[in-house]
């Protein structure tokens, strides 16, 4: 694709100064955890860690992508708050939180201006 794009096109494509950042999570629940406990965890996660921070979550109960609830990027502070919330949960054996990444083009590096 051409690299000389108009501002309007860059915004539509979410590139350059309009790059949007988010992060992935990968969760491992404790062995033998009842399904009701997993459901309660997911509800608490969505309410306390995601919605309370103005974020959205796309994925399953054990893997997904976290992005901003509106146009824009997740801040490092928001990422750290979600990670801290997950690390404090006893239902999990492991919670992996990826570094911030481009949510539209995951293979692209993060722009310094983003």
Beta strands, then each sheet from edge to edge (+ up, - down):
strand 1: 21-29
strand 2: 55-59
strand 3: 63-68
strand 4: 92-97
strand 5: 101-102
sheet 1: 2+ 3- 1+ 4-
sheet 2: 2+ 3- 1+ 5-
end
